[in-house]
Amino acid sequence: MRHGFLAFTAVAAIALIAMLATHPPGAPTADAPAIVATTPAPSATSSPAPDAVTPPPIFSAVKTQVALADSDDSHLHAGSLTDGTTAAVPPVALVTTPVASDSGDVGNGRRVFQKCQACHSLEPGKTLIGPSLAMLIGRRAGSLDGFNYSDAMKRAGIAWDAATLDAYLADPQKLVPGNRMPFPGLKSETDRRDVIAFLAAASGGPVPPASPAKSAAAATASSNSVADVKYTLRSGIADGRMVFIGAGGAIDGKVNPVLTAAEGQTVQVTLINGEGAEHDITFPDQGVKSPRVIGKGASTTVVVLAGKPGDSVYFCSAPGHRLAGMEGKFTVTAKPAPATVAQADIARDPTDLPPPIGDRKPTTVRVDLATVEVEGRLAEGTTYDYWTFNGKVPGPFIRVRVGDMVEVHLKNDANSSMIHSVDFHAVSGPGGGAAAMQVEPGGEKFFRFKALYPGLYVYHCATPMVAEHIANGMYGLILVEPEGGLPKVDREFYVMQGEIYTDGPFGQHGSQEFSVEKLLAEHPEYFVFNGSVGALTALHPMVMKKGETARIFFGVGGPNFTSAFHVIGTIFDKVYAYGGLTNPPLRGIQTVPVPPGDAVIVEVKMPVPGRYIVVDHALARMERGLSGLIIVEGRPTPEIFDAPGGVAVGGGH
């Protein structure tokens, strides 16, 4: 629905002011998102109508992941109607107070929402695992055509506003019993307030004042985030042109001032009518357009979310006003990388594995796994929010024998933001166990399985989006030894390869965030052994002595890339292809392909001392962090390898 108003006379202005009581020009339309507040010029007819609606308090964004998407609208559901129109938002009539200073922290909400993007898009009509959240505020639950909502959500009969979103995020099943959302709820009121504020701002919609009962914790969180930016502009005449004139602060008195903000900031812009003509302010690249302000002294306030760095424009869209001079520049600068706040070593030492089982009878073996979300070292000066089994990447090496009854206990840390689970490729049963092991934060479950086939198998989290959980570090290996055990070797090592999809580019310092776009595009910024850059070089290189035989248990968590596993300068003496132990090993193999979700057992004999680089022979991945090191100690063996000119460390690779 579109309403166009032209008001150049007092009669028209009075008529428009009267209309504002029931349908303000800021009400959402297909091309004009809802706006925060409009204040008319002073007038005897400008008092609010009795039924004027004041926007409800809006709550704010999530510091941890908000929701796991499935095939239901059991998340926050929104999007454009199929005919391209937008859902109506309850009218905001004659609101005289612009966005409150204690509104939800939209900048923080944006950072948190990046974790939710695995399931939800903010693009109208774009469905991922869950529906789009574009233009969410005001949409009725279960109303998006073409999406498979649960019957419970279709019958819910609710519209998404601040109150219903807050209640739903707090406890999805309580608000809509029987919906298919697996997310247990977001318990922090501050986090709920922030994410709702972000969703409203991202849609160009209203961001009403926050609840006055904002906690001290919330205030602290906001003070540590990028502060909101506020500008006031006044329409006027300068050098014979119609212009915007800055009012207050650094832009005071400047004509068509450059408005600046850092990436991710929330920008509040108030436009005051300074000379009586009809005006608005439009940010086309951000999809924000204000209502018209009519009459001298009238004002309107919009909220703009600073997106990607770059230059764009703002202007007045009233006919002829842009050409007459009402246009300025809006510049978004790159936000500095946040300071590193943790350097926890999440990389599992390759020697951290239990001893061989040997020759024993089958028994019952208990396995305890704890899912822990932790910020840890990704590279020097760079951290990442890992999701782990038992605090390390990969998860613990599990060792049983064929015929054992394995009892797996999975406990999800109470501070986790997500449901987590585990799927063992060694299991014969639904979901590899994951069908019975979806565990909410603070919960614990267990199941049992019998180890039927000897071999080396991957395990991983299998909670949607599965690829996201794996990419964040939730994978490991379980070895089912054959009857009688494996042949004795001198040393054993445990190595897994994975990919990490960060929002920032490879090598950028600071705390990095997960990028669902790069995951879905299969464009990792990092390739790693044992969870981090340098895990098997600077932190935990593998060490053995000349003449020893080492067995390497190698797997690929992925989630997307096959490895060409290779140790530069040696040949694999034995290769148990695909981790199988029922067939004899291959002998004398140079490189072993290992796809995601698979594993291999290799044995190497090292007759020559030196430093041996472990790689994926897709060697460009070394430039993104993928290398390891085997240091072989001992006296030279010139009868096998002789280099009279000496050996350069790392020479050739």
N, C-alpha and C positions, 0 to 999 in steps of 0.2 A: 504494500500500500504506500502510495507516495502522495505527499501533500506539498504543493508549492505555494509559497506566500510571497507576494510583493507588497511592500508597505512603504510608501513614500509620503503618505498623508496622515494626519492625526486620526482621521476616522478609521483608516485601515489599521493603524497601530492599535487603537482601542479594541477593534474587533479581534485582532490576533491575540491580544492579551487575554481576552475573554475565552478564547478557544484553548489557551494553554491549560486551563483548569481541567480539561477532559482529555486533551490529546496534544501534548507538547510537540513542537517540531523535532525534538530530539528522539522521539519514539523510533525504534528500530525500523529500518526499511531495507530493501535489498541492497542498496548501495550506501547506506549511512548507518553505521553501528550506533547503538545506544550511547548516550553521553551522560556524563556525571551530573551536571547541574546547570540550570539556566536561571538567571535572575533578571526579571524584566526591569525596564526603566520605572522609576517611581511614578505611581499613578493611583488615583482613587479607585480604579477598577482592577488593580493588580493584586489584591489580596487573594490567597489560595481559596479555591472552592472547598466546600465542606468535605467532599469525598476525595480530596487530593491524597495521593499515596506517597509516603516517604519511604525511600528504599530501605530494605532490611539490613541489619548489620552483616558485613561480609567478613568471612574468616580467611585465613591465609595459607600459604604454601607448605609443601611437605619436605622435610629434611631427609626423609628416607622414602623408599619406593611406596607409591600410593596403592597401586592395584595390579593384580594379575588378571590379564584378560582371558576370557574363554569365549564361547559362542554366544554370550549373553550380554544384555544391556545392564548387567549387574555391576558395571562400573558406572562412572559418570557418563551419561549418554547424551550426545548432542550432534548437531550437524545441520546442514541446510536442507530444506525440504526439496523434494525431487523437482519441483517447478522453479527452484532457484530463489524462492522467497525465504524470509527468515521468520522464526517464531516471534510472536508478540511478547514484549516484556511489559509487566505492569507499569503504567505510566508514572513518570516522575514529575509531579506537577509543582512548579514554582518552588523548587528546593533552593533555599537561599544560602546554604552552607556548602562549599566545595568539599573535595575529598579531605577527610580528617587526617591529621598528621600521624595518628596512631592506627591507620588502616593497615591491613596485612602487608607483610614484607614481600612485595611482588618480585623483587630481584632475587631474593632467596627462593621464592616459589618457582621461579624459572629454572634455577639450578637443580632443584629437586625433581621437577617435572621431566627433566632429561631422562631420568631413570624410568619414568612411566611411558616414554615414547616407544618402548618396545611393543606396547599394546595399543596405544591411542595416538592418533594424529590430531593436530589442530587445523588441518586443512579441511574445508567443507566437503563432505561427501566421501572423504578418503577413509576406507575401512582397513584396519590392520587386523589384529586378533580381536580387538574390541572396536566399537564404532568411533567415529570422529567426535571430538569434544568441541568443535568449532561452534560458536554462538550458543554455548551451553545454557547460559542464564535465561530462564523463561521457557525453555523447551519442556514439553511433557515427556515423561519417561516412556520408553517403548514406542516412540512415534516415528522413528526413522524408517522409511520404506526400504525394503531389500535387506534388512538386517534380521537375523534369527534371534529374536528376543525369547526369553523364557515366558511361559504363561503367567508366572507370578509377576514379572515386570510389566507385561501387557495389561494386567488387571490392577496394577498399583494405583493408578489414578492420581499421580502426583506430578507436580511441575518442579523443575530444578531451580530453586532459589537458594539463598544463603542458608536458610534454616534446614531445608530438606537435604542439601548437600552435606551440611555439617552432620546431620543425624545419620545419613547413609555412610559417610566415611568413618564415623565412629563405630557403627555396627551394621553392616549391610543386611545381615539376616534379621535383625530386629526391625528395621524399617520396612524391608520387603521380604517377608518370610518365603523361603522356597526359591529365591533367585539363585542363579548358577555361579555367582561370584565366589571364587575360592579365597579371596583376600579377607583376613579376619577383622580388619578394621584398623583405623589410625587413632591411637589412643590420646595423642597429644593435641589439646585444643589449639595450641599455637600453630602446630603444623597444619591442622585442618584449615585454620583461618588463612594461613599463607597460601596454600594451594588454591583455595577458592578465589582469593584475590588475584592470583596469577591468571587463572582461567578466565575471569571476567575481563582483566586488562588485555589479555592476548586476543580476545574477541572484539576489542574496541568498545566494550560495554562498560556499564557503570561499576565503579568500585566504591560502594557506600562505606560509611565509617565503620571501623572495627568496634567490637564490643568494648565498653568502657572498662571492663574488668580484665584488661590485659595484664598478664603476669609479669613479674620482674624478669623471669627467664625469657619471655618473648621480647622484652625491651632490650635485654642483653644481646639476643640473637640479631635483632634489627640493627643495633649499633655496630655489630661486627660485619654487616653486609654493606654493599655499595649503597650510599644514601640516595633517596629520591631527589630529583631535580625539579624545581618549580620556577616557572616564568610567568610574568604578567605582561601582556601586550595591550596597547590602546590604539584604536583606529584614529586616524587623523589626516591632516593635510600637511605636506612638506614640499617646498619647491614646486608647487602647483600640481602635485601628484597625490593620489590617495595612497596611504602607506600604513604599515604597522609601526608603532613607536614603542620601544621598550619602556617599562615602568618598574623602577626599583632594581637594586642589585647591579651587577656588572653591565647589564644592557640598558640601564636607565638613560632615556633620551636618545638612544640610537635608533636610526631609521631602518626598518626591515632587518633587525639584528640577526646575526647567526646564532641559532640555538644549538647548544652542544650537549651531549650526554655520552656516557660510557656504555659499551655493550652490556645489555642486560638491565640497565637502569629503567626505572619508571619515571616518565616525564609528565608533570602536571602543567598544563598551559591554560591560563585564564585570559580570556579576551574581553575587554571592556569597550563598549561603544562610546567613542569619544566625541563624535560630532553629529550623530543623529541618523545617518544613513544606515541602511540594512547591511549587515556583514555576517560572515562566519569565518571559521578557520579550518582548513582542510590539510591533512597529511596523507597524500594519495598512496605513497609507498607503504605506509603503515595501516592503510585501510580505515583511517579515522577522519570523521567529518562532524563538526559541531552543528548544533541548531543555529538558526539565524538570531542575531541580537538586534532588536528593533528599538530605536529611541535612545537618546543620549543617556548614559549611565547604566544601561542594561549590560549584563555580563553572562558569560557562559564558560564552563570549565571542561576541558577534555583531558583524558589520560592516554599517553602514547607510550608503548613499549619499545625501547631502543633495541633494534634487532642487530643484524650484521653490520660491522663497521663500513662506513661509506657516507657519501653525501646524497641528500635528497632535498625536496623543497616543501615549503608550506605556503599556502596562498588563500585568498578569499575567493570563493566560487560563485559569488553573486555575479550576475551578468556584467561583463566588462571591467570588473574591479581588478582582476589579475593583470589585464593589459594596462590598466590605469596606474599600476605600480605596487599593488598589494601582494608582494611575493618576497619570501626570504629563504634562507638556506637552513636545513636541519642536518647537522653533522654528528655521526656516531663514531666514536673512537674505540679502538680495541681496548678491552679491559685488561689490565696487567694480570699476569698469572698470579694466583693466590700463593702466599707463602707456604712452603712445605710445613705441615704440622705434625708429621710423623715419619719415622724412618724404620718402622718395624720390619724385620727381615721375615718375609712370608715364604721365602724359597726353602723347599725341603732339601736337606743335605742328602746327596745321592747314596750315602752309606747308611741312611736311616731306614733300615728294613730288618725284620726279624730273621733269626737264623733258620737254616734249612730244617725241615721237619724230620727227614730221614725215614727210617723204617718203623712205623708205629701203626697200631690198629685205628680204625675210624672211631671218632668220638664226637661229642658236642662241643663246638667252639663258639664262644660269645665274642661278638665284635661290637665295640662302642664307637659310634660316630657322633660328633657334635658339629652342627653347622654354625659357623661364626663369621660375621661380617666385620672386616677389619681394614683400616687404612694402613697400607704397607708400602714398602719401597718397591717401585717399579724400575727405576734406574737412579743413577746418582742425581740428587736434587729433584726427583720426581716421585710422587706417590700416587696411589690409585686405591679406590674402594673395592677390595677383593671380597668375594664370597667364597668361603673355604669349608673344607672338611677338616676339623681339628686344628684350624688356625694356620695351615700351611698349604702350599701348592707345589706338587699335587697333594691329594689327601693321603692318609697313611697307607703303606703297603700292607695288604692283608694276605696272610699265608695259611692255607688249609690243605688237606689232602683229599683225594677222591674218596667218596663215601662218608665224609664228615657231615654232620648236621650243623649248619651254621645259623646261629641266632643273632640277628642284626638289630641293635638298638640305636635308634636315631633320635637325638635330642636337638631341638632347634633353640638356639640361645634366645633368652627373653628380650634381648635388645635388637634382635633381627627385625628388619623391615619387611621381610617376605616369608611366605610359606616356602619350605624347602623339602626335598625328598631325595631318594636314592634309587637308582636303577642299576642292577648288577647284570652284566652280560653273561655271567656264569650261572644265572638263575633260569630254571625252567618253570615259568609261572607268569601270571599277568603283569605286564609292565616291568618285568625283571625285579618285581618287588615294589616298584613305584606306585602301583595301583593301591597298595595298602599303606603307603608311607608318606603321604602328604601331611606334613607336620607344621602346625601353626607356631608362631613365636611363643616360646615358653613351654611348648608341648613336647611330648616324647611318645614314640610308637616303636613297636618291634614286630618282626616277622621271622619265620624260619624257612630255610631251604636246604635241600640235600645237594651236595656237590657231586654231580653225576659224571662230568667230563673233565679230565685233566687238561690244563692249559693255562695260558696267561690272558686275563680278560680285563676289559675296561669297566669301571663303574663311574656314574656321573649323576648329577641332579637331573630330575626329569619333571620339573614344575614349569609350566608355561611362563614366558617364552623359554623353551629348553635351551636354545642356542645362547640366549643371554646369560643364563645361569652357568653354562659351561664356559663361555668366554670370560666370565668373571672369576674363574678358577675352580669350579666345582667338578673335579674329575680325579680319578686315581686308578690303581691297578689291584687286582686280586689274583693271586697265583694258586691254582689247584694242582698240587703236586701229584704225580702218579704214585701208585702203590710202590713202596720201596724208596721213594724220593728221587731226587735228581743226582746225577754224578757229581762228585765233589770237585770244587774249584777253589782257587786261592782267595778270590774276592768276588763280591757281588755289588752291583750298583743299580740304582733305581732312577730312571730318567723319563720325563714326559715332555712333550712339545705342545704348545698352545699358542693362540693368537689373542691379542688384546686390542680392543677397538676404542680408542680414546677420542674425545672431542678435539683436543689439541693435537698438533702435529708431533711426530716422533722427535724426541729430544727437548721438547718444551718443558721447562722446569715448573714446579708447583704441583698442586693437587689436581690430577686429571680426572675427568668425568667420562662415563661411558657414552658412546654414540650409537644409537640404534640405527641411524641412517647408514653408517659405515659397516655395521654388522650385516644389514640386509643387502648392502652392495658388495659384501665380501671384500672390504677394503681395510684390512687391519693396519694400524700404525706400528704395532710391535709384534714380532715373533719371538717367543721365549722358550728356553728350557727351564723347567722347574720354577716357572712363575714370574721370573724377572730377568732383566738384562744383567749379565754378569753373575747370575746364580751359580753357574758351573765354571766360572773363570776366576773372577775376583773374590767371590765369597766361598764357594765350596768346590774347588777343582777335585777331580778324581785322581787319587795317587795310588800307584802300585810299584812293584819292584820288577826289574828286568827278569825275564824268564817265567814270570807268573802268568796264570790264566785267569782272566776276569770274565764274569758273566754279567751282561747288561740286560736288565729288564726294561724294555723301551716301549712306550705307548704314545698315542696321539689323542689328546683330548679334543683338539680342534678349536672351534666346531666345524671349520670349513675346509682346511687345506691338508692335502696329502704330503707326507714327508718322504724325502729320499735320504734315509738315514745312512750316514757314512762317517768313518773315522779316517781322517787324512793321514796317510802314511802306514796303514796296516790293512790286513785282509781279515775278514771274519772267518775264523776257523770253523765254527758251527753256526748255523742259522735255523732256528725253529720257526719256520714261516707261519705267519698269522697267529703266532703264539701257541700253535698246536703241539701237543706232546704225545700224540698217538702214532705219529709217523717219524721215521728216522730224520735227523737234521740234514740240511744241505751243507755242503763243505766248500770252502774257498770262495766266498762271496764278497764282492766289493761294496755294493750298495743295495740297500733293502727298501722297497717301497712300503710305506705304512699309511693306510688311509685313516681319516678321522674315525674314532671309535674302535680302533684296532690296535694290536700290539705285536711285538716280536721279541724273541729271546735270542741274543747273539753271544757268542763266546770269542774272545780275542786272546791270542798269545803275544807277548811283547818281548822279543829277543833283543831289541835295541833300545837303549835309554834315550830319553828326549821328551819333548813336549808335543803332544798329538792333539790336533784340533778336531772336535766333534761338531759335525755340521748336518744340516739338511742340504743336499747337493743342489737344490735350487738356491744357488749361492748369493743371489741378490738379497736373500733374507738375512744374511749376516749383517747387512747394513742397517737392519731394523732390530738388531739385538740378539740374533740367533746363533750362538756359538757356545761350545763347551771346551773343556780342557782335560786331557789325561796326561798326568806327569808320571813318566816312568823313570825310576831311580836306578842307578847302577853304573858299572864301569863300561867304557866303550867296547863294542864288538866289531872291530874293523873287518873281520872275516865275513860279516853279513852286510855291514854298511860302513863305508869309509869316505869321509869328506875332509881331505887334507887342508882345504882352505877354511874349514870351520863351518858351523851351521848358524844361520841367522834365526833368531827367535821369531816364529811366525812367518818365516820366509816363504814366499810363494802364495800365501793365503792371508 
